[in-house]
Amino acid sequence: RFLQLMPRSLPLPQINPEADGELELEWYKNSKCLFAVSLGGNNVLKFAGIFGEINKIHGTESFVDFIPTIILSYIKRAVGEGS
């Protein structure tokens, strides 16, 4: 459902299975610019990103009927849109 709701203008992520059964979606520009979202079955998105030498973020957001704006902004930042 997450991928169906993503704007078509954004590149698709690399998809990696995690040991806990969740799926990780990762947008990778280089080792200092990446963003990942973990999807489980509980309507919670766990995310983490690195943007440069010292800018690191992580957190959680609810996921029901739309991708939270903050998640989309971090994906755009990781792939270089709007920067």
N, C-alpha and C positions, 0 to 999 in steps of 0.2 A: 504493500500500500504506500509506503514512504516513497519509493521510486516512482510510482504512478503520479504522485502529487508534486514531484519536483518540476520546476520550470524547465522547459525544453532547451532553454538557452544555456543551462549549466551542463558541464560534462558529467558523464556517469562516473561513479566512484569505482575504486577497486573494492571487491567484496571478499572479506576474509572471515572464515568461521572462527569462533573463539571457544576455548576449552569449556566454558560454562554453558554452551549451547546458543549463545547469542551470535548475531552477525555484526561484524564491524564494517562500516562503509568508510572508506578513506579517500580523501582528496589530497594528493601529494604533488607539490610543486618542486620542492627540494628539501634537504634535511632541516632547513630553518623556516620552512613554510608548509605546514600540513595541518589538516583538520580531520578528525575521525568522530563518527557517531556509532554507538552500539545500540542495536535493536534487539529487544527481547519481546516476550509475549505479554508484558504487563503495562503497555501504553506509557512507558517511561523511556525517554531518550537520554542516554549518558553520552557526554561529549567531552572532547579535549582537543586542544590545538596549540601549535607553536607558530608564532609570527615574528621572526627575527631572533636576535640574541637573547632578549629578556622578556618578551611578551608571550606569556603562557596563560591559557585559560582552561577551565574545566567546569563541569556542572551537570545538571539534569534539567530536563523540560518535559512537560506532559505532551503526549502525542495522541490525538483522537481523530479529528477530521481535517487537520491541516498541519503543515510543517511550521513550527514557530519561526517568527521573523528573525529572531536572534540566530537560530541555526542557519537559516538561509544567508544571513549576512556574513557569518563565519565561513561558509562554503565559498561565497563570492570572494572573500578576502584571501582564502587559501589558493584559489585558482587565478587570482589577479584581476578579477572584475571590479571595477569601480575604485581602484586604488590609485 
